[in-house]
Amino acid sequence: MAITAAQVKELRETSGAGMMDAKKALTETNGDMDAAMDWLRTKGLATAAKKSGRTAAEGLVAVAVSGGKGVAVEVNSETDFVAKNADFQGMVAKIAAAALNVADVDALKDASVEGKPVSEMITDAIAKIGENMGVRRMAAVSGETVVSYVHNAAADGMGKIGVLVALNGGSEEFGKQVAMHVAAANPASLSEADLDPAVVEKERQIQIDIARESGKPEAVIEKMIEGRMKKFLGEVTLLGQNFVINPDLTVAAAAKEAGAEIVGYVRMEVGEGIEKVEEDFAAEVAKAMQG
């Protein structure tokens, strides 16, 4: 059966596949449009599997808030170029909305969006766009008021850094100020009680070693350590940090003035903790030519 240009064009527009792939799919299926779509889907799945080993450290963080709950989701791609793609951004927005109804990232991958699991939506996007992608993580907070903030937003509700702040009492305006503070100051935890004990102990040991280098008596060293650890905790905990809006106050003091209790926050930045593999341009081109 002869395959017409109109058929190829229709399949390309429906599937997002390349011209040669669309033509081959129609040839393999004797011009049956539905069968050709299935053929491309199967081919796309194979392509996605081949790309799954490639590092995806770019992408977007999206935030969504409904009532007293807020979620932040990181969806990765290989390049920042894809993060600027309207189709990718639309997919990320749908995934963030779905995250409001699940408990964790594994449940999110299984969640249904427009009749298919998020994991399948990602696989389809890999086949269409041609880069490895993945839903890496999600986090949620809840409170009487939840405020979101995106630093340097690429689109509504998504960008490189997403922040959520949950408050009891206070106002949305104050919550937005705290969210901007969190984006800038990047605290390690809400308070000392929430800080990883291993982090605290590591810092304490470092300060002990530094103090002992001074040759001062142990009694003096203990007091030095006490002061230095207080300073450290003030620098790394949200409630202990100087408020960027008014550095004369700590965030805790500012919250008290605003009649608010900060009960939780999330700061999520694209690519945190991912080791990026640097390749020269020639190597990238050679890899692309090999498929």
Summary of the structure (lengths in Angstrom):
residues: 291
radius of gyration: 25.0
end to end distance: 29.3
largest distance: 93.1
contacts: 935
relative contact order: 0.12
helix: 50%
strand: 22%
